[in-house]
Structures are given as structure tokens and as C-alpha cells.
């Protein structure tokens, strides 16, 4: 089988009526709305041409300068809610709250300051502030000035923060007093802003330069192969997300829990669908902190009815408390794999709301496909990808952008109203991921997700993982996603991950399985030999309690690789726990990390541990031993023997 990432020999550089460039197979007729640019040649030659001809893919397209796009803007959306729900709560955090009228007034006052500072339509303004009321005021103020916003976390330090701001080409950085001093020292143009609650109550802003639907609204840093690209999203893209009827409708009485980093796509789902409905946005602690304090207690305390979380974070929440999500009316899982066992746990709990699994990309303005979990309990195997949200289209295409037949494998492409403008300052990457739409007649583009899918006869899609994961192992073409789906269909497995370790002739399969009860590595091998006879026998089988996740609650591939490597090392070298505390911690780590034969010198993070699991270790030590261990203690004493000594010292000191 040829991987969908493979390319034809010859291409043409093409440009549409908006002045956007891409490339197209030279053997095929160009789609309507696109014209050739230069001679045919290899893909690399086309990309070199595009880099020379297209300085900034995120610049305002030429064809939009004299036209007007259909639809409204985020400002229209907010103005309607502010008029309809003036005295209702709009946003609150642990310190303050604003009604829609107050939010309108504060953001207008800030917009006036930005306009006076020379900010205008299509400019970029970075706001360097933590999640909270002030950030929402800042975002609306920037949009009212005509500019697009980039939210950057002030906890990022030094060169990392400076790089994000520089790559955004921000005309101005909006920051509080503490951050402003450091940013000025780094050479950034800064407007110091002390927060929305200190601005004049009366609006001093008027829309002198009207914002149009096709104008820039925000920059979101999206993951690329080994770095991040800043994707430019327009007002019309976000309005499409905010008002899409294919997603659960929100009511003015709803309260949305805001937990996502503002630099991620799911933040816009939380923010704009809430403001569009006249509901209230409640800024909560991070998912990791919610796990520490108890999801159900915090959701009830703040009367939260709407929440969006990555699948692995949902799994940890219901693992600690099966009814943790019971207070919710609408629950979205998005951003990563959601296992069928987690779905079954939630559907079998006292949660009785609407539960949807979302397929999301920053480049398609968050959700582009949605699958309802209602009535889905008990269906085995991987969860369906879901159907496209309204005004989105999903295509499974081969390397020449032709549809694959039912049962065929290809790359998934997304078209429609959510597709963003492109990556700022990255013509090559934009041309590679935003391709001409072969099924449109208006010069539209489709986004290449990089995900490998199989088109089923019933029209559904099986998600097999990233395109590059179709790999030759021991002479056989293997899609790890296929093996994962077979394992998840086994009634003895809750979740599974499959890796290809090594390369070339040395490539081998590694399987990580989370059992529903008990399971041995040999039983996993025997099952695959029966149910997936065309799959090579896995060289490594690691039985875990949970698939490791990263700080954002998503699958942690380095953590998976570490778990496989650690399993191999444990078989070769092992020092047994010695004291009662060491034995207790070894048993606890084996339970929470799914590790085997944990030894005295094993490292918590090397075994796949991360902050969410560290919180669970904290809770269990406190419950079982009556000792208050901090996260810093686990970080600083990550080896089992060192942590055991820390616990013994705290017990001796009476710290409980």
C-alpha cells in the first residue's frame, strides 16, 4: 500500500482569486477559481516558488479588499447579546464578575485606548495575561479596535514568550504592570493595562473603522511536525463556530466552565458559544487543579452546566468519581482520543446531559466534526469520527486529491466555513496544508488534517492516526490505529495504544494495554494472533492502569515511548523496595501508572507519570498515610526511594 503522504512526481504552482497559493497535480485539470503560476515541476520546486511569491499567507487577501463577505462579525454577535442580556452575568472569575453591559463598557474603553495608540484593522495585538475577567475584556477591546488578538500565557518565560510575540508580528502587547516591565526590557512595544475593572465605566469608543467578516480576528498557535505555526482565524470563521446549530445549543441560563488555555482552539468554543447565547463564562482552575479539589464539588459550587475537556482528562475525572460530571447539561470531549470505556462510564453514571465527542483543529476553527454519545453505550471498538458540523465538509482523498472508494484508506481533508486563512509568515507550510478544493468552483481551499482514515461502506470514518503512522513492520504494512481499534473491541481491554519503535528492518510493534480487570502480556499476544493475523507479533507488551497523558490532558507519545523503554529496562535491572513506605509507594505507582515490578530506583516521570497522575498520588498518600505531600515534593523526589524518605520525614515531623 502507498501511504497517502506520498506525492505525485509533478505539480503546478496555483493561485486563487484571493491571492492564496498552493500546488496541484500536473496531471489533473485545475479546479475552477485557480490558475497556474509558473511551469510544472517537483513539489519542492513549487514550494520554493510559493515562498518567493507569497510573503505572508496571513495577510488580508487581495480579493477581499473591495468585496464584502456574507455573515456577521464577532462584534455583531456580542453587540446583540449585550443588548438582549445587558444585566445578566457575562464573565466571572475568583475575584470579580461583569454583566454584559459592564463587559461592553469596559471593552469599549480599552478599544478607545488602543485606537489612540495607533492600533487598527488587520493589526495584531498580543495580550499577555492569565485566564480571567481581564483577559475577556482585553480580547473584546482588541477586536473592537479592529485588530486580531493573540493570547499568550504570562507564565511562559524568556525566549519562549518573546518568540511567540515576535512571530505574531504584534503591533502592541497589552500587559499588566508586572509583565509590562519585562516585555519592555525585551524590546516589545507595550501598552500597560491594569485591568478591566479600573477602566472608566462609560464607553468612549465608536466604530470608526468597521470590521468585516473577512477581517482577522485571532492567531492560534497550532502544532506542526516539530514546532508551532500561528494560524490566522477570521471573524466569519469564529461566528460560524459560535452559531453552528450542529453543536448543542446553549441557553442564557447556562454557565460555561472555562478551563482551556486561551492559546488553544477549544478556548474559542468555550468563549464564543457562551457569549453568543447570552450565557455566563465562569473561569475555573485548570483540569489538573479541578482533579485535586474534586470535579463534582467544584462544578456544583459554581453551578457549571457546560464543560469541554480532552478525553484523557475526562477519564481521570470519572476514575476518581464516577459521578463527577453529573451537574452538567452539556459535556464536550475534544482535543484527543476518547476511549469507549470512558464513554461507557460517563453514560452509566448519573450524568444525564448531552455528551458529544468533537474532532478539532485550530486550522478549522476548533470543531469540524461531532458525534453524539447519547445511546452509544456498549458499542465496542473505537468511537466513530462523527459527522461534519454544519457548513463543514469531510473528504477522504488519495495523494492526487481524488476520493478513495469505500473501504479504502486516505488522508482526511476538511472544507467549509471554518477553514482559516493560513499560517502567519509561513508560506511553505500554508501551501502544504491548505490545498485547492477539487469539489468547489470558487477557488476555495481544503485543510489537510494529516490524519489517516478509512472510509466505511455506511459512510462513516475510522480514524487510524497520523498519516505517517502507516509503517512497514517485518514486511507488512501496519496502521497502529487499526491494531488499537481491534484491542479496544476486546471486552477485556479498556484502552490501548500501539507504537512502532525503531525504523527500517529494525521496526517492531509495541502495545500498551489498559485492562478492565487483569491481563497478561501473553494473553494480549494470543488475542492479536487470533483477531489480527496480518499484524506482526508485538515485541513489547506493556500492561498499564492508564494511558499516560500530557499537561493538556491529551495522549503523551513521549510518555508512551518511555513506558515501553522502562518496561524493557525493568526486565533487565531491578532493585526491590526495601522499607514499608517504599513497598506502599511501589504498589501505588503500579496501580496508578500501570507499571510492573516498580523498584526502589524507578523514577515517577520515567514511568510515564505527569501532573494529573501526581495529583492522584498526592490524594492517595494523604488518604492512606495521613501525610500532606506537595506536588513539589513529587517533582523534587521523583525516584521512589527518595519520595519514600520524604514521606517518612513528613510523618516524623507531624505534617498532616
Secondary structure, DSSP 8 states (H G I E B T S, - for coil): ---TT---S-EEEEEETTS-EEEEETTS---TTEEE-S--B-HHHHHHHHHHH-S-TTS--GGGSS---SS--HHHHHHHHHHHSTTSEEEE-SS-EEEHHHHHHHHHHHHHHHHHTT--TT-EEEEE--SSHHHHHHHHHHHHTT-EEEEE-TTS-HHHHHHHHHHHT-SEEEE-HHHHHHHHHTT--EEE---GGGS-SS-----SS---TTSEEEEEEEE-SSSEEEEEEEHHHHHHHHT-TTS----TT-EEEE-S-TTSTHHHHHHHHHHHHT-EEEE---HHHHHHH-HHHHHHHTT--EEEE-HHHHHHHHHH-TTTTTT-SEEEEESS---HHHHHHHHTSS--SEEEEEEEEGGGTEEEEEEE-TT-TT--SS----EE-TTEEEEEE-TTS-B--TT-EEEEEEEETT---EETT-HHHHHHHEEE-TT-SSS-EEEEEEEEEEE-TTS-EEEEEEGGGEEEETTEEEEHHHHHHHHHTSTTEEEEEEEEES-GGG-EEEEEEEESS---HHHHHHHHHHH-TTS---SEEEEESS--B-TTSSB-HHHHHHHHHHHHHHHH------SHHHHHHHHHHHHHH--SS--TT-BTTTTT--HHHHHHHHHHHHHHH-----HHHHHHT-BHHHHHHHHHHHHHTT--
